Amino acid sequence: MFLSIFILLFSLVALAFWVRSSIQAVLDGGQATAEAIRLAEANRLEFPLVRQALEAADQAVEYGRLVEALRHDFLALTYLLRFAATVNVGRYSHDEKLLVVHFHVMRILYTLGRAFSSRLSRYALSEMTSVLEHFAGIMSRRMSNFALDVVSA
């Protein structure tokens, strides 16, 4: 009985580690912050401002407003990912699905961290911002490719 529980726990920890490393690989593989910032400015998204507020550690930060801004940006970017300049209209790629789930898990972690630790809340907000930067970079590349296809046609 003890061995079965140990194997189950070890398997769950290994699965969590694999999922986390997969997410990190996806986020590290698509570094396009300049493109993401341009797309954010063009669409009035607030995640670059949230990133700046999180990096300014000496400021008193109102986390509630930041998480709402990230949630609105998430809704806008996921809508764009599904329906704008894509071949698979209405669907996400596997990496995008993984990052959508990661964003929601970080929202839950933020909610739990808000009650217990501001450091945990900051970490969750930072991860959520990284996901949005990645999505904005993807959208910027898609829009650039779409514009090139239209011009060359």
Salt bridges, closest charged atoms under 4 A:
GLU35 OE1 - ARG141 NH1 3.63
GLU46 OE1 - ARG65 NH1 3.45
GLU68 OE1 - ARG71 NH2 3.33
GLU68 OE1 - HIS72 NE2 3.68
GLU96 OE2 - ARG142 NH2 2.78
GLU127 OE1 - ARG20 NH1 3.23
GLU127 OE1 - HIS102 NE2 2.92
GLU133 OE2 - ARG51 NE 3.22
